[in-house]
């Protein structure tokens, strides 16, 4: 009968883990404290950025430190050198994270993810770099590592659920009031400290004489791979082969997303290959043996399809970060396939090692995803301006140039385009350092078209929307009151306003040209329809970058209309508003 572990044994195991991985646990504690402090900070607190980046830095440093520890444990070298290498490389990781912008961009998040993935892959093979390679030991180590991750997650989830329920029970039964943040503190502590120590405690030693790594293949894993994973892979393989045959027969071009399908199939297939590798050649495993023997041969025609699809997209639209990684993974898959087909005794550690190196290759430097994507799109931007200087673009060309401008502005800022625009944007830059994609396109002499615009809709309808922050304080200096006008909802209030001891009644009345604003006995025509027709920026496009304003003035009143939204139809180049929302600021002259 199994016994529950005593507190003494738990303390001994914890002490052993701390002595084995001291830097890793210190890093986890720093990250946990930073996360707890972050919970207490308001969203507008300027210190949030520091603690957020500290957490990200700790996550990278922990994985790097674990890789170094496993490497030196296998070499059985002096721990001082291990600590020096750990502490020497950590500042580079911290600098990498703290160089991110205040609000981490999508590109920076992608860089962090790739570096984190590369370091996690490093953990899988770092303990086997300096010792004689044993395929079964390598497989068993990574199996135990993977199962330990799942076990740690399960234990942490159950522990958090139990303690959170206990706190709730005390709160409800004994009316003990707890700060609602206690649940966040508890979650962070368990995930950051308990989960880390529990996981590290179960990492097997690669050079242990007392507990050597011996292959132990779980029967459940065999059944899962043989009866679920391999049949699914076979179905996708059949679909992709039939699609490739269709392309060859019809001479049609592959659709863009087929690249992702091929990559998903190939990576899942390689995972299956790794899962069944230790028992693939055993008697009675005919299906596994067949898969193990033919998998890489079957990948060859799919690699051709993959390169065809991604190179066609790159040729048309240049590199982006997504296309860069699809292309890089295509090259990586080709190298892996070639290695396993050519090598007489292939080693499965080649897969994580090569993927780790590919990930590191893509992060920094002129060959990185960021650099290649940036200069690819800048080249396309400059080429567009040179080729179509003074010419009118078609709807499709404007939409493509708009996507280039949006990509560069979002990821690299307005300044990145200035040297390639041949002074066409200099005047705009002097007025506005962050104008947005719409203004940039207008300064170039073109109309901004979003990816959601459709040519037929652009010709027969318009839809304008300006995002206004409702929490922002509005400066009405020079004006006396604000009203909001709607197309299909008249405005009326009687004696609702007193200014300089004069009572005012205000109402609106629909007319053919828009509305009449009636203030007491005075009628001010608001020629809204004419203004919408004369303003080109009312189009079928979501526009949150610039407000559209109309100023109306007579001897008694100054009115500033700010268009919040407007939509309607277009017929014979004439716009007919069907709905609009307009904020009007009215100033009464003395």
Number of C-alpha atoms within 10 A of each C-alpha: 3 4 5 6 8 9 9 9 10 11 11 12 16 17 15 13 20 17 11 15 19 17 19 24 22 15 21 25 17 15 26 22 18 20 21 19 15 19 15 12 13 10 11 7 9 11 13 20 17 13 19 18 22 20 21 17 23 24 18 22 26 22 21 22 26 23 22 19 26 26 23 19 20 19 16 11 11 10 12 9 11 18 16 11 14 21 14 10 13 19 13 13 17 17 12 16 23 17 11 17 10 12 8 15 14 11 17 19 13 17 24 19 14 18 20 21 17 23 24 18 21 23 22 21 19 20 24 21 14 11 12 7 12 12 15 15 17 21 23 18 21 16 17 16 19 13 13 19 17 13 16 20 17 13 15 20 15 12 16 19 14 12 14 16 13 12 16 17 13 13 13 11 9 9 10 11 11 12 6 8 12 14 18 15 18 17 19 21 20 19 19 22 20 18 22 20 22 20 19 22 18 17 17 18 16 20 17 11 8 7 10 12 20 12 15 13 15 9 9 9 11 18 11 12 19 16 11 11 16 20 13 14 17 14 10 16 19 11 12 19 15 12 15 17 12 13 14 11 9 8 9 10 12 19 11 13 11 16 23 14 13 20 18 14 20 22 13 16 23 18 15 19 21 16 18 21 17 16 14 21 15 10 8 10 14 12 14 21 18 12 18 19 15 11 16 21 13 15 19 15 12 20 20 13 21 25 16 14 20 24 16 16 16 15 9 9 16 21 25 21 19 13 19 20 17 19 20 18 18 21 15 17 23 16 14 19 19 14 17 17 15 10 9 8 9 12 14 17 18 14 19 17 16 16 20 20 15 18 24 17 17 22 19 14 11 12 12 19 25 24 17 19 21 20 17 16 22 22 13 18 21 15 14 18 17 13 9 11 12 10 10 11 16 10 16 14 15 19 22 19 23 23 20 21 24 21 18 22 19 15 15 15 17 21 15 15 20 14 13 18 18 12 13 16 21 15 10 17 16 8 9 12 11 15 16 19 24 23 19 24 19 14 15 16 15 19 21 26 26 20 12 10 17 15 14 9 15 17 15 17 20 22 21 20 23 17 13 10 8 7 6 7 7 8 7 12 8 12 17 14 14 15 13 14 20 17 17 11 12 13 16 14 12 12 11 10 14 10 10 5 7 8 12 15 15 18 17 21 17 16 13 10 13 18 21 19 20 17 17 13 8 12 14 17 16 22 16 22 17 15 15 22 16 12 10 9 20 24 28 25 22 19 21 14 14 14 15 17 14 15 12 14 12 9 8 11 16 17 20 18 21 18 23 19 21 22 22 18 19 18 10 7 11 15 21 17 20 12 14 19 18 20 17 20 20 20 19 14 12 6
